[in-house]
Amino acid sequence: MSEGGLIAAASARRSGYKPSAMPVASSSNAYTHPDGMTLVQCGLCGRCERFVGEANAEASPKGPHCPMLLAEANLEIRLGAHVTGIDYDRRAKRVIGVRYVDRESGAGYLQPADIVILTAVSLTSTRFLLL
């Protein structure tokens, strides 16, 4: 941990908090979102900092939402796809697809989609939205 991180951790402990090594999107209380998935309260175990959390408390698309999404018949996961952009219809004010390059073949594609879920963490997702 950096010197700044050590100082911040000590300050958090003095204030009665349990610091994490890095920011996480975890639920402070049990929560059921509109799709019916329930997240439990975070136990501050720290596992989700580097792995998918097993406690089902992580409010991140990489973990607890996967079983729900995999149950959908029209879901397709494409490994080796490097997203290069998101196509947006300005008149309809909605996303209409994703542009990506297949890393194996090098071919570029446009995948039309009714729903696009950005799971590229905060900075990369924001970059895609600003392109």
C-alpha positions as CSV (number, residue, x, y, z in Angstrom):
1,M,0.0,0.0,0.0
2,S,1.3,3.5,-0.8
3,E,2.1,6.0,1.9
4,G,-1.1,7.9,1.1
5,G,-3.1,4.7,1.4
6,L,-1.5,4.0,4.8
7,I,-2.4,7.5,6.0
8,A,-6.0,7.2,4.8
9,A,-6.3,3.7,6.3
10,A,-5.1,5.0,9.7
11,S,-7.5,7.9,9.6
12,A,-10.4,5.7,8.7
13,R,-9.6,3.3,11.6
14,R,-9.4,6.3,14.0
15,S,-12.9,7.3,12.8
16,G,-14.3,3.9,13.4
17,Y,-14.3,2.6,9.8
18,K,-12.8,-0.5,8.4
19,P,-10.8,0.6,5.3
20,S,-10.6,-1.3,2.1
21,A,-7.5,-1.5,-0.1
22,M,-9.5,-0.2,-3.0
23,P,-13.0,1.2,-3.7
24,V,-15.7,-1.4,-4.1
25,A,-19.3,-1.3,-5.0
26,S,-20.9,-3.2,-2.1
27,S,-24.2,-2.8,-0.5
28,S,-24.3,-1.2,2.9
29,N,-27.7,-2.8,3.6
30,A,-29.7,-5.7,2.1
31,Y,-31.3,-4.5,-1.2
32,T,-33.6,-6.0,-3.8
33,H,-33.3,-4.3,-7.1
34,P,-36.1,-4.1,-9.7
35,D,-35.1,-7.3,-11.5
36,G,-35.7,-9.2,-8.2
37,M,-32.0,-9.9,-7.4
38,T,-31.3,-9.5,-3.7
39,L,-27.9,-8.3,-2.5
40,V,-27.0,-8.9,1.2
41,Q,-25.2,-6.4,3.4
42,C,-21.4,-6.3,2.8
43,G,-19.4,-8.1,5.5
44,L,-16.2,-6.2,4.6
45,C,-14.3,-9.4,4.0
46,G,-12.3,-7.7,1.1
47,R,-12.6,-10.6,-1.3
48,C,-14.4,-8.7,-3.9
49,E,-11.5,-6.3,-4.3
50,R,-9.7,-8.9,-6.5
51,F,-12.3,-11.6,-7.2
52,V,-16.0,-11.9,-7.7
53,G,-17.5,-11.7,-4.2
54,E,-19.1,-14.9,-2.9
55,A,-21.3,-13.1,-0.4
56,N,-23.7,-11.7,-3.0
57,A,-23.1,-8.2,-1.6
58,E,-21.3,-6.7,-4.5
59,A,-23.3,-4.2,-6.5
60,S,-21.1,-4.8,-9.6
61,P,-22.3,-6.3,-12.9
62,K,-19.4,-8.8,-12.9
63,G,-20.7,-11.0,-10.1
64,P,-24.2,-11.4,-8.6
65,H,-26.0,-10.5,-11.8
66,C,-24.4,-13.2,-13.9
67,P,-26.6,-16.1,-12.9
68,M,-29.7,-14.0,-13.6
69,L,-28.4,-13.0,-17.0
70,L,-27.2,-16.5,-18.0
71,A,-30.8,-17.8,-17.5
72,E,-31.9,-15.6,-20.4
73,A,-32.3,-17.6,-23.6
74,N,-31.2,-14.6,-25.9
75,L,-27.9,-13.9,-24.0
76,E,-24.7,-14.6,-25.8
77,I,-21.2,-14.1,-24.4
78,R,-18.4,-13.5,-26.9
79,L,-15.0,-14.2,-25.5
80,G,-12.1,-12.4,-27.1
81,A,-14.2,-9.4,-28.2
82,H,-12.5,-6.0,-27.7
83,V,-15.2,-3.3,-27.7
84,T,-14.2,-0.2,-29.6
85,G,-17.4,1.8,-29.4
86,I,-21.1,2.0,-28.7
87,D,-23.5,3.1,-31.4
88,Y,-26.1,5.7,-30.3
89,D,-29.2,6.8,-32.2
90,R,-29.5,10.5,-31.4
91,R,-33.1,10.7,-32.8
92,A,-34.3,7.8,-30.7
93,K,-32.0,8.8,-27.8
94,R,-30.9,5.2,-27.2
95,V,-28.0,2.8,-27.7
96,I,-28.5,0.6,-30.8
97,G,-25.4,-1.6,-30.7
98,V,-21.8,-2.2,-29.9
99,R,-18.7,-2.1,-32.2
100,Y,-16.0,-4.7,-31.4
101,V,-13.0,-6.4,-32.9
102,D,-12.5,-10.2,-32.6
103,R,-9.0,-10.5,-31.1
104,E,-8.4,-13.8,-32.8
105,S,-9.4,-12.9,-36.4
106,G,-8.9,-9.1,-36.2
107,A,-12.3,-8.6,-37.9
108,G,-14.5,-5.7,-36.9
109,Y,-18.2,-6.1,-36.2
110,L,-21.2,-4.1,-35.3
111,Q,-23.5,-6.1,-33.0
112,P,-27.1,-4.6,-32.9
113,A,-28.7,-4.8,-29.5
114,D,-31.8,-3.7,-27.7
115,I,-30.0,-3.6,-24.4
116,V,-26.3,-2.9,-23.8
117,I,-24.8,-3.4,-20.4
118,L,-21.6,-1.5,-19.7
119,T,-19.4,-3.4,-17.3
120,A,-16.0,-1.9,-18.1
121,V,-15.6,-0.3,-14.6
122,S,-16.2,3.4,-14.0
123,L,-13.5,5.0,-16.1
124,T,-13.7,2.8,-19.2
125,S,-17.5,2.8,-19.2
126,T,-17.4,6.6,-19.0
127,R,-14.9,6.7,-21.9
128,F,-17.2,4.6,-24.1
129,L,-20.1,6.9,-23.3
130,L,-18.0,9.9,-24.3
131,L,-16.8,8.6,-27.6
